[in-house]
Amino acid sequence: MVSWTNARQSAARRVIWLAAFSAAACLVIPKGLVLFASCLLLATMLRPEALLRAPEAPGRSLLWLAGIPLLVLAVTGISMVHSGQGWRVLDNPSRLLLIPWCACLAWALGLTRRSLWLGAMVGLAVAFAVAVLQSAGGSQRADAGANPIVFANAVLVLLVMAVFCRPVGRDPWVLVALASSVALAVVAIVLSGSRGVLPGLAIVLLVLLVGGDARRRWWRLGLSAGGVMLFFSLLWSIPWLSAQTRLDDVQADWNGYAKGQVDTPIGARLALLSLAGDAFRRAPWTGVGIDRFGEEVARAPYCRSAPRHLCDLEHAHNDVAQWSATMGVPGLLALLAIYGVPLGVVASQLRRARPPSPVGAGWAAGILIVTYMLSGLTQSMFAHATTVSAYAVFVGLLLGIALSETEAGQSEDAPIRR
């Protein structure tokens, strides 16, 4: 009996390792999370009791994470009934169930962050190849057959894991892999033409360059900030890079909006923010209903006068605006829980572990959440299946791994035996 239990545990560990690796390696591939989903189900069937161990986690961390999808599904379900929508509107919110599910399995099975690091390196190589091939084929913006913004956000997620899940140490091969991951990600993001991920990219680079020994940290902070500013100055000043990232259009778009032009990327976003504000003021406690923001856009004066690109947009391109306009104050509270609860768990784990450098699953989870928050200023991150799934899967896995690392009293990749 004992040998059978050990065999199931060993098999489950191998399967969850493959699940984590494949989730990162195949993230930018269409339907790339199918293998992950299959492995997650298999690992759960091999060790179903792992899900029952949530109350044993330090600080009841896993129970707090379980509360996120419950709250979100309650808010979105009530909005669905109130606005007369169908069950399909719960598709994306229900994906947040993966947060506690992945965290429980990662913690109980002793998953290591090496699986995510290796998967992220493969995923970045895939994203780079796709972006270069599409650009060489004449595509104006790389998108991996989906959406350029979603593609860029996926690349940023992979970069976070490649940077902060790497092995500790200054071995030459680790440094080469680190530099390669940054280069691959930057090229893929530039070729995507997405500007919304640039603040998140800046945060990743700053933490990477500043982190480490506390000695001369302020000196490194100044040097790193200067380097990041130089990088973005080059993006702005070099004509090809400025055109590819569409930074040369920012001033013209802004001035055009002042004259009533709403069919530019910035003009459309400002118009959508205005519509979302009007919707929230009309119904601050219920919003207009989940997945009904597109109706607000269709009724806008811009769309009644003439057909415009703006009229085809169905979400507010801003998380706060989207959730407040469609679900009111309860929606804002749900969004706060999606970001705030995992950040609280991360802060608790980092206080306990006190890693000497910003490397480890806890740091990766925290930076990933921050990059999502920054990207959410110009994009509805939870309106797309890929970005919702990526957030739920990787935040869950990283927090589960961080629990193991904290319990082991280290941030190395030694597995926890349970």
Secondary structure, DSSP 8 states (H G I E B T S, - for coil): -HHHHHHHHHHHHHHHHHHHHHHHHTTTSTTTTHHHHHHHHHHHHH-GGGGGGGGGSGGGHHHHHHHHHHHHHHHHHHHHHHHT--GGGGHHHHGGGHHHHHHHHHHHTT--THHHHHHHHHHHHHHHHHHHHHHHTT-SS--TTS-HHHHHHHHHHHHHHHHHSS-SS--HHHHHHHHHHHHHHHHHHHHHT-STTHHHHHHHHHHHHH-S-STTHHHHHHHHHHHHHHHHHHHHHSHHHHHHTTGGGHHHHHHHHHTT--SSHHHHHHHHHHHHHHHHHH-TTT-S-TT-HHHHHHTSHHHHHS--GGGG--S-SSHHHHHHHHHHHHHHHHHHHHHHHHHHHHHHHHHHH--SSS-SHHHHHHHHHHHHHHHTTTS-GGGSHHHHHHHHHHHHHHHHHHHHHHHHTSSS------
